[in-house]
Amino acid sequence: MSKQFETEAIRQQMERSQYLEHSVPLYLTSSFVFEDAEDMRASFAEEKQRNLYSRFSNPNTTEFVNKIVSMEGAEDGYAFATGMSAIYSTFAALLNAGDHMVSCNSVFGSTHTLFTKYFPKWNIETSYFKVHEVDKIEHLIQSNTKILYIETPTNPAVDVLDIQLLGTIAKKHNLLFIVDNCFATPYLQQPIKFGADLVIHSATKLIDGQGRVLGGVTVGKAELIREIYLFSRNTGPAMSPFNAWVLSKSLETLAVRVDRHCENALQVAEFLEAHEKVNFVKYPFLKSYPHYIIAKKQMKLGGNIVAFEVRGGIEAGRNFLNALKICSLSANLGDTRTIVTHPASTTHSKLSEEERLETGILDGLVRVSVGLEHINDIIEDLKQALS
Ligand SMILES: *Cc1c(COP(=O)(O)O)cnc(C)c1O
């Protein structure tokens, strides 16, 4: 990116129309017109780059994608209706029956279900490594292994994986290296710099940042995005122009919002760490965090997710959630509103108890998505609920 991140996020926008609007307009149109029969033929033959139909592209989705592409240092991208449709379509476009993947076992709940329940229907199998056993990855690689997949920081246990190290392993074995960068956002972390071939986001989270719309995006190497684009253009998981318009506006404020999210989250983490009713706290930029050095190497700030365990197990955890007065109990994260969840009984309830323990999802684990309310009010609410 030539200009600074914040400047590009605001100033990179589609060309103005004849009305010279200052703020980017919304193009709610399903299709676009052709000048004549020849224009129509050439457009469908892709001899010219233009919008034909909003399942393929639309000015608003293109603008949103282009911003993420430059923020991530990617070559190209495609926007999806949700984060899950981005993940599903990316894998479905790139894998064939009989292929194999290696994934960290600590991934988003629906991603885990996709890999373990649905991909095997097409004879695509996944082998898992644990966050702390990166040294075992090479033993899992087979002759038909195509992809190495991770999230970092992980959801909901907030572990950090060394992107550069994994990128080196992927390269050595000729694997595509795909990173779900949802928790960090392109403002805090750009996995392509550390060797990722593709980066996926759920734009529903911090990219929207206000709990309004769903969205997803995959960016990376142009030849891979081309495959993903052709698959998606024919299967129809495209982002709506309205959501793209909302999300592109959200990107204008991503840096300031995420700065404050991270500042609040660090204070919440420090408060919890000092509290007698808390067993442990995980936050990447806490000095006590086991992967503090890796987090500092690859992230600008620690993100907005804090995980901790309330002393007293599942009952104490539930009492804590029920006593909250300001913080919401909700399934989302990355909202202006602080959100508290109990993963073991909600997002990760489909995992077996053994799988949950292996991924660090203890019964009493609480995940806080720290919002933008005044820090004193957030801490006051947590404090009264803990007591
Ligand atoms: C929420 C989330 C997803 C899925 O995104 P949706 O927009 O809800 O489909 C994928 N990965 C991570 C890490 C997430 O937090």
The ligand as an ORCA input file, in Angstrom:
! r2SCAN-3c Opt
* xyz 0 1
  C     -17.533    -15.787     12.915
  C     -16.355    -16.485     12.382
  C     -16.430    -17.182     11.173
  C     -17.718    -17.319     10.375
  O     -18.195    -16.105      9.928
  P     -19.754    -15.805      9.612
  O     -19.715    -14.452      9.018
  O     -20.485    -15.908     10.912
  O     -20.210    -16.848      8.649
  C     -15.281    -17.790     10.718
  N     -14.117    -17.731     11.406
  C     -14.014    -17.072     12.586
  C     -12.716    -17.042     13.285
  C     -15.125    -16.434     13.113
  O     -15.028    -15.791     14.290
*
